[in-house]
Amino acid sequence: MKKKIQKIVFIFVWFITASASATPSFSVYDLMVELAERPIGIETLEPHFSWKIYAQERNFKQSAYRICVADSPVKLENGDPNVWDSGKVLSDNSIFNPFKGKKLCSSTTYYWKVKVWNDKGEESVWSRANTFTTGLLNESDWGTSSWISMEADQLKIKGIHYQNKDALPASKTGMYKMPQFRKEFQVKKNIQKAFIYISGVGHFDLFLNGSKVGDHFLDAGWTLYDKEVFYVSFDVTDLLQKEDNVLGVMLGNGFYNMPQERYFKLLVSYGSPKLKLILKITYNDGTSQEIVSDNSWKVTESPITYSSIYGGEDYDATKQKQGWMQVGYDDENWENALEANYHPKMISQQIEPLKVKEEIPVVRCYKNSKGNWIYDFGQNFSGIVRLHVSGRRFQKLSLVPAELLNKNNTANQTASGHPFCYNYTLRGDSIEIWQPQFTYYGFRYVEVKGAVPAGERNPRNLPVITELVGLHTSLSASQSGTFFCSNPLFNKIHNLIDWAMRSNMASVLTDCPHREKLGWVEQAYLMQYSLQYRYNMSRMYNKIIKDMYLSQTEQGMIPSIAPEYVRFKDGFEDTPEWGSAFIISSWYTYLWYGDDRSLKKYYPMMKKYMDYLASRANDNIIAYGLGDWFDIGPDVPGNSQLTSNGLTATATYYYNATIMQKIAHLLAQPDDVEKYGRLAVEIKESFNRSFFNSSTNTYDRNSQTANSIVLFMGLADETYKQSIINNLVCDIEKRNYSLTAGDIGYRYVLQALETNGLSELIYKMNCKYNVPGYGWQLAHGATALTESWQAFGFVSNNHFMLGHLMEWLYGGIGGIRQTEQSLAYKTIQIDPHVVGNITSASASYESPYGRICSEWKKKQEGFELKVSIPANSEAVILLPTRNIENITDYGVCLHLSKDIVFLGVESNKTKIKIGSGNYLFFVKN
């Protein structure tokens, strides 16, 4: 009997084991096409597919994949991939696999799935089906749609800086009325699918049957409107109703047209606001219908009586046309739209849209010395407000946002653009709710003029505000990284920088969300690693790089802002450390995400920029531009004070040459490999002749920036490298660990110290409140990173250009980087820097292959490191001991492990290589 029971148990265990082994222990998730989950409006005929893999076991490696694409979900499910079947492809590549199927059609939804094999030949189940939808691939796909407007174009202005008074028009320009359009139409059959493709310049809000379509803010994104305009794609299949429907569109100015009134950083006008739209409906019986923008649309002035990206927005609720977005509204008194003579290239918007990301409540409300009410949101952020108010018809109130307050508690806009305000005229029926549609600002406070909070004394019977809410607006790029450590100051610094980054992620990377809102390009690459640790910027950087390409001059110069709406003077229009973002950001984007298409597409233009720099060089030395902007010197911040602009400009020119050599190698351009290799050598020789003093072993004026950029870029002869390191350390220490480097230099200070094993010095520089820096800003009340290290009130108090420490928080304290030869974090390096009084830290980063986690703790008995490496990638780990026998993984001695490779000892750390999976290392003291 006992043997019989044992036999039954054995059979049961065998059955369970066999069943388990028959089911793969890995699966595919997070399917992406063109870097998006379910993109609508893609325009490439060769979209690229990516996916991530979940694997229960360690050391998962993909050995093959199979992608199937069909034009209906039924066909895909029934094994009929009529558009493309890749077959089993022997490859470990799970990112950017190109489509090789039938020619794609416009405005069509495709369905796809993928399965993978591991290196043992085992096969996963099919992934869940996902979709991608094409945009309008041909100009003819716009059908008979026209650009329409309410007013004819008046004087067009290419771009005038507000300080160039002599060039400003004598009479106001850009004073167009803000239009709203409507169009009724009928749907008589059962709908299979319906897509709207729409562009409104400067910005639009689209409504269908009374409801706003989508949750986007400030669509469409900013472009050089004389070269190209974005259109946005919406799936409205479920929003259309049988029989009668109505489309409504409201327009604002944006950067397309700036009224010459209130504050404007620059004056530009491409003409009156315009709309172009096509609604494509496909019915179940195979027929189709198109609704297009043309002169049959009705148009009238909207209640938005003033719209400016720089000056604010006014709304007169008495001018609302009640019911205008509903079917049956009488628009007989409206005008017919004008067809406009405007023919830009139409491009599908593929960056993430801006959205309202967070509602921010008021933390304090009080009356100032002027009798106005101050609403304090407790946080400096980019965005708008939502107003709840009641009062009599035609009563007016004004909302004045500001980063700072004057001594009398009035709004201080001296450094953020003055005057900017929101003015609202009440219609006078119950509670009215309003929020601006086509502008935004950077602010913490709102001064209310002409209204009082509910519950307060109101002897003049002013409008009553029942609620005022801050709406933080930002690019809706997904979060990629998290960071936390045991030192509260560094967590606060992370938050400080993060608010500035989010506040300046619009449809360009702005410098500030108020005064300028311009894409100064140097921050694009100097802050790129910091940004990419925190957010998925893959789609955004494609636009940033293209903006630089579109702004490039005939001579090859890349201007300091892109899109270049205005040509600045006095060194701001062209400075090498800025324009070089075209090359450096393109390379960094490739390293992080593995997409080489920008390198291929723009390589000739990068060469043109290098030729331009060569034309400005004298014996390979470039000595013009702004230099180390906003460094700390004896004067107020601005142009570089402690470092010659020739040093930073020439060093950047050298860095460009080394990157161009790598790009040329990648693109199989052997002549250019030789050309840029030779140029790099020549620049280095000239650089050292010009800036190195061999008698003192110092560069230039021996500043932190000079020494660091030399170390980072490898410009010093190896014989003198240690002397340069010593010079850098000495300068920092003699200043009581305070920094002097500015916008250009501080990233290189951090990188030079970190790569030379001096993270302890970084900690000492940034754990202080009593010298200018991050702690100083926090101590002086900053809630977002400020423009100056000193947190001066006369410059912006929401600026992300100095946020370089974010990169070190993830790559240094968190220890997450990729190895030098890696691409898209295929081979990760985990090397946490245990510094100062920090006893624990955790960091994560969502790489193209999946989530990387690094979590460490200092314990009395040793050091603990918890690591997660995503499937189909691998990692090099550095642990703080020279003796491998001191290390365990989940309690098992490391030298007993068969799947961990010992690589040796480096800088007193044991170096090992691991595959994917979860690990818990412990290093005994």
Buried (B, 14 or more C-beta within 10 A) or exposed (E): EEEEEEEEEEEEEEEEEEEEEEEBBBBBEBBBBBBBEEBBBBBBEEBBBBBBBBBEEBBBBBBBBBBBBBBBEEBBEEEBBBBBBBEBBEEBEBBBBEBEBEEBEBBBBBBBBBBBBBEEEEBBEBBEBBBBBBBBBEEEBBEEBBBBBBBEBBEEBEBBBBEBEEEBEEEEBBEBBBBBBBBBBEBEEEBBBBBBBBBBBBBBBBBBBEEBBBEBBBBBBBBBBEEBBBBBBBBBBEBBEEEEBBBBBBBBBBBBBBBBBBBBBBBBBBBBBBBBBBBBBBBEEEEEBBBBBBEEBBBBBBBBBBBBBBBBBBBBBEBEBEEBBBBEBEBEEBBEBBBBEBEBEBBBBBBBBBBBBBEBEBEEBEBBEEEBBBBBBBBBBBBBBBBBBBBEEEBBBBBBBBBBBBEEBBBBBBBBBBEBBBBBBBBBEEEBEBBBBBBBBBBBBBBBBBBBBEEEEBEEEBBBBBBBBBBBBBBBBEEBBBBBBBBEBBBBBBBBBBBBBBBBBBBBBBBBBBBBBBBBBBBBBBBBBBBBBBBBBBBBBBBBBBBBBBBBBEEBBBBBBBBBBBBBEEBBBBBBBBBBBBBBBBBBBBBBBBBBBBBEBBBEBBBBBBEBBBEBBEEBBBBEBBBBBBBBBEEEBBBBBBBBBBBBBBBBBBBBBBBBBBBBBBEEBEEBBEBBBEBBEBBBEBBBEBBBEEEEBBBBEBBBBBBBBBBBBBBBEEEBBEBBBEBBBEBBEEBEBBBBBBBBBBBBBBBBBBEBEBBEBBBBBBBBEEBBBBBBBBEBEBBBBBBBBBBBBEBBBBBBBBBBBBBBBBBBBBBBBBBEEBBBBBBBBBBBBBBBEBEBBBBBBBBBBBBBBBBBBBEEEBBBBBBBBBBBBBBBBBBBBEEBEBBBBEEEEBEEBEEBEBEEBEEEBBBBBBBBBEBBBBBEE
